[in-house]
Amino acid sequence: MSNKDSRLVYSTETGRIKQPQTPVSRPAGDGIVRIQRQTSGRKGKGVCVITGIDADDVTIAKIAADLKKKCGCGGSVKDGVIEIQGDKRDLLKSTLEAQGFRVKLAGG
């Protein structure tokens, strides 16, 4: 093992050494939020995937929480993409438009 590959993770004097986290940068969108229905890789269960929201992770998490409450279903946020369980595209579109976003239904 060379010196460039080694890093200090624990010291008996100071304890666990924390590495500074670099913020994740995503490319800027075109201002249009897209809602798409996907079933691939989910054993036939459909989810609505919402992309194109230009905001930080905290704001996206708040938007996702609001959408999950409005739809009455579960979901998650992964890498700036919101996934809502079930096919609720029309309700999601009207809710996001009420929040001031330009929304398009994408895909099939």
N, C-alpha and C positions, 0 to 999 in steps of 0.2 A: 504494500500500500504506500503510495507516495504522499508527500506532505500536502499537495494541492487537494487531494481527496479527503483528507482527515479534517475534522472539525470538532471543537470542544462542545460536548453536550451536557456534561455534568462536572462540577468542581466541588471538592470537599469544603472549600472555603465559602463559596457563594451559593451552592446548590445547583438546581437545574438552570441551564443557560437557554434563554429564549432567543430564537432567531427572529429578526425583523421581517414582518410579512410585507410582501410587495402587493400593492393594490392591483386587482385584475382590471385590465382595460379592454373594453369591447368596442368594436367599430361603431361609429355613429350611424344611425338609421336614416331613412329618408322622410321621417315624420309620419309614416303611416303604420298603424298597428294592424298586424295580420292575425286572423284567427283561422286555424286549420284543424281539421279532425284527423287523428291518426289512430291506427290500430296495430301497426307493425311492431312486433317485439313485445306485445302486451297480452298475448294469449287470447286475442279476439276482443278484448275490452277496449272500448273507444275512449279517447281523451281529446280535449280541445287544447291545442298548443297555441299560446299567445306570444308573438314575437314582435320586436320593433319598438318597445317602450324604451325611450332614452331617459333613463333615470338611474340613480344609484341603487345599490342592493337593498337599503332600508326602505326606500320609497316603493320599490317593486314588491317587496314583502308585504307592505301595507296594502297595496293595490290588490295583491293576490288574496290576502285575508278578507278584504271587502268583497271580492268576487265570489269567494267560497261561501261567505255568509248569504249573499244574494241568491246563489244557486242552490244552497242547501246540500252541498256535496264536498268531497275532499279534493285535495290537489297539492301541488308542490311547486317550489321555485328552484330551478337548476340553471346556473350560469346565465342568469338574466332572462330566462324563458319560463313563463308561467304555464303549468299544466293543470287543467281542471278536469276532473273525472266526469265522464258522460258526454252526451251530445247536447250541449246547451249553447250553441253558437248564437242563436238569435237573442237570448237573454244577455249573454256576454257582450254582444255588439251594442245593444241598447244601453247597458250599464256603462260601458267604456265611452260611448258617445256622450252620455250625460256628464261624464267627468271631463269632457273637452278634448278627447282624442279623435283623430281621423281613423276610421276603422274600415277594413276590407275583409270579406270572407274569402280566404284563399284555399286552393285545393278542392278536393271532391267532397 
